[in-house]
Amino acid sequence: MKKIAFIILLGLALWQFFYQSAPKNNADYKPQIADFFEMGSTSKQNRSSQQGFACDSRQMCNEMSTQEEAAYFYQHCPNQQLQLDNDGTPCGKFFDQF
């Protein structure tokens, strides 16, 4: 009986740990990505015009030229299908291959 109670408590503790530590959705990563690529709200418009990024019909990692461009698209453009790494970086594995 003690083994069953111990296993149940251990299972609940593990479930609680992983449930709370996992992000609820991809939107939780967006502030981290913006900080990583220094796309904060202070000069968002100036940087986007300086970098020349603008939203268009591209949605996949293989359609992006750079990782910075992928981060801009993920942060600012709707309906993106970009793959996120474990750390929340969009298209990180795709650009690490080159």
Buried (B, 14 or more C-beta within 10 A) or exposed (E): EEEEEEEEEEEEEEEEEEEEEEEEEBEEBBEEBBEBBEBEEEEBEEBBEEBEBEEEEBBBBEBBEEBBBBBBBBBBBEEBEBBBEEEBBBBBEBBEEE
